[in-house]
Amino acid sequence: MTGGSARAAGASWAEFGRRLRSLRRAAGLTQLQLGLRVGYHHSAVSKLEAGLREPP
């Protein structure tokens, strides 16, 4: 992956994380509650929201 496309991919995951956090909060869920519903540990939800982990 080139530097430009790597940055673009990182920006895309960061946007995904912001959207995930927004939707989770709108639903009135904590990271723990969301994680339990989708089968993820709350720390994985946190990393997804921070753009530090890509979804499977």
Buried (B, 14 or more C-beta within 10 A) or exposed (E): EEEEEEEEEEEEBBEBBEEBBEEBEEEEBEBBBBBBEEEBEBEBBBBBBBBEBEEE
